[in-house]
Amino acid sequence: MSDTELERRLFPPPPVVPSEQRPLPDWAWVHAELRRPGVTLALLWQGYRLSQPQGFQYSWFCEHYRAWAGKVDVVMRQEHRVG
């Protein structure tokens, strides 16, 4: 067995992992829809999964929406001193 053959067997190339690109939801639309009465994150996720069957699970959907919303709804508390 040659050195190159031995090296190939001991150190095989890394497996090719397909880059699975799942479609991301439109967070701005989700955010706007949540302001409507009766609309929940679970309801919007169900619609997302119907339109994107290979889409993300509910826990991922909620986690990433909250992260996105935390960056959008930035609030700065103002302290008012009387006098």
Residue pairs with C-beta under 8 A, 6 or more apart in sequence:
22 52
22 54
22 55
22 56
23 52
23 54
23 55
25 44
25 48
25 55
25 61
25 65
27 64
27 65
27 68
27 69
30 41
30 44
30 65
31 65
31 68
31 69
31 72
33 39
33 44
34 40
34 41
34 44
41 61
41 62
41 65
42 58
45 58
45 61
45 62
48 55
48 61
49 55
55 61
56 64
